């Protein structure tokens, strides 16, 4: 079985590794995003998928735009049985979609959460289940016919990195299942009336207020470590927990000061804070922070 693989981040890397490790599957080419500058020194860094492909002597392509005529012509010369796509980050043109069955692994239960941030959206909404959808790609964004969905439960303390790792393993196993048993699946059209969409996460999404404790906590689960959550003052809330979600309080009021944490009131509910990071300073325990600010019970954290 000859496979062209398209993907970029570590989610895709794990799926690619699973394909490489599977008997009778040959990855004949990898398409991934161009190298990009990383860190303060802007060191040009390859995607994880590229590094893995080169390690396994697989041909790598990094077009700025997959839709470019020359790029498409080159791809069409590569014989393959399937094209597997996982978090690639580019739309496939019609000519590529017609070259071979294009199977996409999307980290949600489609048609829910089409778009760029399905894992974060699952946590933001406090969902109790999610999954990975294997679908046949078409010209739309995550709109193709569904081949199979693998679901998992999500507990109310699950953090995005842990959920990401779990879904990566689900996606890896699902990929092999679909490739090996492709002819046995009957594609099912998505119900567009149930469609929801999620956008790419930006740094601005991390700003929070002491309004609703559950909403704030779910943002913490979804946005840690990036972009993190922070107050309008720039104070980052680095480690928190949900205390309860029903009480009525003054927003930001210190309700309790313990030995290792404080409890802060929201307009609805309250949260426990263990660690914070002031602007341009290192992370610290919250008691050191409030002592330095001379804050005590009934004062407002801002």
Helices and strands as residue ranges (DSSP letters): E 2-7, H 10-21, E 26-31, E 36-38, E 43-45, H 48-55, E 60-61, H 69-76, E 82-86, H 94-97, E 101-106, E 114-115, H 118-124, E 129-136, E 146-153, H 160-180, G 182-184, G 192-194, E 197-198, G 203-206, H 213-223, E 236-244, E 254-257, E 262-265, E 270-277, E 284-285, H 286-292
